[in-house]
Amino acid sequence: MQRNAAAWGIDRPVARGAMLLDFIEAHARDLAARRPRPRSLDEWAGRAAELRLSLRRSLGLDRLDPPDDPRARQVGVISRPDYRVEKILFESLPGLTVTAHVYLPARRPPPYPAVLYAPGHWMENGKLEPDIQASCANLAANGCLVLVYDPIGQGERLGSWRDHGHLEPLLVGVSQAGLMVRESMRAIDILQSRPDVAPDRIGMTGASGGGLNTFYTAALDPRVAVSVPVCYVTSFYAAMVAERDRSWEDGVDLCNQVPGVMAYAEMSDILALVAPRPLCVIAGQRDWMFPIAGTREVCRQALEVYRWHGVADRMRLVEVDAEHGYNREMREAACGWLTRWLLERGDADPIPERDYDPLPPPFPPALTYIAPPAREDLDLLRRRDEFPVTTLGWCYPDGKAPPPGPAITHLTSALAAAASTVGDAQITDRQRTIHPGRVIEAARALLGPLPDADHPIRDRIYAQTLQHGVFAERVVFESEPGIEIPAIFAVPAEWNAQVPVVIYVDESGKQAGLETGVLDALLEAHLAVLAIDVRGVGETVCSEFEAATNALMSDRPLFGQRVGDVLRAVDYLWHRIFISVQVDKGRIACLGRGAGGLLALYAAALDQRLAAAAMWGAPLSYRHLITDGPDWPAGVFVFDVLNYFDLPELMATLAPRPLLIADPVDGLRQPLAVEAARAAMGDPFPGAAENRALLCGLDADGSLRALVAWLSAALAG
């Protein structure tokens, strides 16, 4: 008889969708609250040195080596009464060609102070956005040379909408913000190489994503003599809460989420890295994305460092009665500040902006600053072959630079190859020197703090039934304070002592195991099942991208949190006293499907209490996820993992415990052939393949039968 949840009387899931985001936000608040503040300039100096190193690691700057020759070249000139515009191209990173404009004053002799302008997100036109043109023209008319470039995914570099949200670079220790900052640093190289630029008088500004770019670039590159970040600065916690429940499911923005940054810094610390160089923060009082209260607090804290340097006049917060953006009042304030410190002219008061005749932008300039477009409009806005307007401002004749998306994926692949993890069969030297214990140590470090195994397990039983030969419970147990794990425990009624148990983890939640018959098949094989919803899945589902990328900024990435949930399921089985059965603690296995297969693997690697593990429909290598548009949830992309190990090395740490790899897939979830799967797994350590089984090529029913048979054998008493 087909068993199912309805027959067991436990098919009443309860939605707890706010739980995970609440937990991540609370942890962010706690990190900020317990971070010590420096009390003197000497204390700050030591802290600043460590902070710069940590920030470079989080951004991935040291892994992004620009080519020696930027191949900068001029491709055209446009003349205007008060300035002229050079159209230039340069290479920021291998394969990434940048389209840019250089505004030069028409009535002043060189050398000029220079300003690097970083456009914000949602500005389809990039450097040709009319507001940007007005700002650059005003600065040029006042005596500054201005370089403005198209960021990745904007202007002539318009490609896929996800070009602001590439996940695959995370695997090699590179963040999207790091790509942005590295491009700005290369733009500064270009400026300093020009004979008409005063190399020690370079400023930088930008709003929103451009404000982020300015914020991090100025903090880490001392060549930025003056900076004006606009509509970005607030506290990390305030920004996180403000954007709660915003729809990011298309992965359109991974720029704000710098890996691990909240574990060691607040925005005030990063602002203070600019000291004693002049810094003006401009904010909109009605900016809901970057709340003004947080802006005021972090600026107050950063100002302390400027006071310790004795240059409090070099930091200013300008508040404008406006929403998110870079409106005329903000631009005039920025021009006044940049003119004061770069040209040593004026008192930093706003400089009025004249009306300028902009070059025609390809797209209507309506899509600015406030919010991303509706999902149904994405393809229309990002269609590279349908530019509605031809403009003199293009650097390429058709306005189409090489798209950045494939170049980012190719760059990531090159960095992964250079990482030379021991999963490569060719790397015999490292095979002889690395030890499985080091892989496990690295895994623990990458996952971050796990739930306290000694914390008592609290649980609530919502239903208990004995029907159709199955004893079943619907239960919730506490993984850690603030996180509850919904679960179903089911056992064949004939068992009453020393029952083997399979912990089932499905990336779609325990309900998927019920609907597909997986749990039925396990029970029919006389195996008990504990099917769980790890946080953010099933009954606790929320925005995967939001949860994963918010957690990425802390010391507890979402993947590590979920591995912890699986480990707490083991604790639950060990410590719970069941009335009707007794769990055989020596016969507990974990079966994970899809992304759940990775959770099963990590849990088994970290916990010897798991006698066996099975990965079903999971990737075999992180390198398989390095593709343009990988079809995997954001939570599986572990930051920097490929610089320590790949999945085959982690698999090898389970030996001699049994491990099954069933129906492995690639980054696009396409099945791997047996030969490709064996090649990907390799033999990282001596004995790595012991008790490791590979199952490929069967139909769905055949795979399920073979998988259940393997688990039965692995847990045979």
C-alpha positions, 0 to 999 in steps of 0.5 A, a space after each residue: 500500500 502506498 504510504 503518504 503524509 495524509 495517511 500518516 496524519 501529519 500533512 499540516 506544515 506551518 509557514 515560518 518564513 520570517 524566521 531565517 531573515 530575522 535570525 540573520 538580522 539579529 546576528 548582524 545587530 549582535 556583531 555590530 553591538 559587540 565590536 569594540 571601538 578604538 579609543 585613540 589614534 594609536 589604537 586605530 592605527 593598529 586596527 586600520 592595518 588589520 582592517 585593510 588586509 581583511 577588506 582586501 581578502 573579502 573583496 578578493 583584490 589580491 586574487 585579481 591581477 590586472 594585465 601589465 598593459 591596460 591597452 588604453 587607446 582613444 577611439 574618438 573625440 567630441 567637442 563642446 564649448 566648455 570641455 571636450 570628451 575623449 572616448 577611450 577603451 582599456 582592459 581592467 582584467 583579462 577579457 574585460 574591456 571597459 568603455 569610458 569617457 574622459 572630460 577635459 577642460 577646454 579653457 585651462 592648461 594641464 596638468 589637471 586634477 582628476 575625478 573618477 566618476 563611478 555610475 550607480 546601478 539601474 543606470 542602463 546608459 552608464 556613462 551616457 546617463 544625462 545626470 552623469 553627463 551634467 555632473 562630469 561637464 560641471 566638474 570639467 567646466 570648473 577645471 577638473 579632468 573627469 574619467 567616467 566608465 561603464 560599469 559591468 553590465 551597464 552602458 555599452 557593456 550591457 549584457 545579462 541582467 545577472 552581470 551585477 550578481 555573478 555567484 561563481 567568483 565567490 568560489 575562488 574568493 572574489 566578490 562582485 564588489 571586488 570586481 568593481 573596485 579592481 576596475 576603479 583601481 585600473 581606471 586610476 592607473 589610466 589617470 596617473 599614466 596621463 601626462 595631463 593629470 596631476 597624479 597626486 590630485 585624484 578624487 572619486 565620486 558616485 551614487 548608489 552602486 557608484 557610492 559603494 565603489 567610491 566607498 571601498 576604493 577610497 578606503 583601500 587606494 591611497 591614490 584617491 586624494 578626495 572622495 564623495 560617496 553618495 547615497 550609500 553610506 549607512 550602517 550595514 544593519 540598517 541597510 540590511 533591514 531596509 531592504 528586507 523582502 525586496 525581490 532579488 531572486 533573479 540575482 541582480 545585485 551581489 555588489 553590496 554583499 562583501 563576504 564576511 565584512 560585518 564580522 570585523 567592520 562597520 561602515 564607520 571603520 571603512 570610512 575612517 580608513 580614508 582619514 586624513 584625506 578629505 571625505 564628504 558623505 552625501 545622503 538623502 534624508 528620504 532614502 529608504 534603502 540607506 536610512 539616514 539615521 544609520 548614516 548619521 551614526 556611522 559618520 559620527 563614529 568616523 569623525 572621531 578618527 578625523 579629530 584624532 588626526 586633527 583634521 575634522 574639517 576634512 570630513 563632512 556629512 551633507 544631508 539633502 531632502 531627497 530620495 535615493 539618487 544623485 540629484 542636482 543639489 547633491 551634484 552641486 555639493 559634490 562639485 564644491 567639495 571636490 573643487 575645494 580640495 583638488 583645485 584649492 578653490 572656494 570653501 567647499 560650498 555647493 557650486 551651481 550646475 549650469 544646464 548642459 547639452 547632453 549626448 543622446 542616451 541609448 535608453 530613456 533615462 527614466 530607469 534610475 536609482 529608485 528600484 529595479 525594474 519589474 521582472 517581466 521588463 528585464 529582457 526588454 531592458 537588457 536586449 543588446 541588439 535593440 538599442 533605441 537610439 544611436 549616439 555619438 557617445 558610443 566607443 564602439 560603432 554599434 555601442 556593443 562592447 564585449 559582454 562582461 558575463 562570459 569574461 567573468 566566468 572565464 576569469 573565474 575558471 582561470 582562477 580555479 585552475 590556478 588554485 590547483 586543489 588536490 582534486 586534480 589528478 595531475 597534481 601529484 606533489 600536493 596529493 602526497 603532502 595534503 592530509 584529510 584532516 586539513 581539508 576538514 579543518 578548512 571546511 570548518 573555517 569556511 562554514 563559520 561557527 556551527 550551532 553549539 552541540 552541547 546546547 540542549 535540544 528543545 522540541 515540540 511534537 505536533 502529531 503522533 500517529 500509528 497508521 498503515 504500518 507506520 509510526 509517524 511524528 510531526 515535530 519541531 526541534 531547536 537547532 539553536 536559539 531563534 532557529 526551529 527545524 520542522 521535521 517528520 520522524 517515521 518508522 516501520 511499526 514492526 521496529 521497536 529497538 535498535 532502529 537504523 535511521 536515514 536523515 533526509 535533506 531535500 533542497 526543496 524540503 521534506 515535503 518533496 520527499 513525501 511527494 516523490 515517494 522517497 520516504 515511502 521507499 525508505 520505510 518499505 526497506 525497513 529504514 526509519 526516516 527523519 526528514 528535515 527542513 533546514 533553515 530557509 527551506 520547506 516550512 521556513 522558506 524565504 528568499 534564498 538570494 536575500 538570506 544567502 547574501 545577507 548571511 554572506 556578509 557575516 561570519 556565518 554563511 548560510 551554507 554553514 548554518 544549514 550544515 549545522 542544522 543537519 548536525 543538530 538533527 544527529 544530536 536530536 536522534 542521539 539525545 531524544 528518548 523515543 517512546 516506541 523505538 530506540 535509535 541505533 546510534 551506530 546506524 545513522 546515515 544522511 541522504 541529501 538530494 540536490 543542494 541537500 546532497 552537499 549538506 549531507 557530504 559536509 555533515 558526514 565529513 564533520 561528524 563521525 556519528 554519521 555511518 554513511 552518506 549519500 549524495 543524490 542529484 548533486 554536483 561532484 565539483 565546485 568547478 562544475 558550478 563555474 558556468 554562465 548562469 549556474 542553476 543552483 541556489 545562492 546558498 551553495 556558493 561557499 566563499 573562497 572554497 576552491 583555494 582550499 579544497 574541492 568536493 572530491 577532496 571532501 568526499 575522500 575524508 569520509 573513507 572508509 565510511 560508505 559514500 554513494 554518489 547517485 545521479 551526479 549533475 553539473 552546474 546546469 543540472 545536466 546528468 554526468 556520464 559515468 566517465 565524466 563523474 569518475 574523472 571529476 572525483 579522482 583519487 585525492 588521497 590514498 584510500 580515498 575511493 574505499 567504500 565509495 560508490 557511483 550510480 549513474 544512468 538509471 531511470 528515476 525509479 531504478 535510481 531510487 531502488 538502487 539508492 535505497 538498496 545501497 543505504 540498506 546495505 550500508 546500515 545493515 547490522 
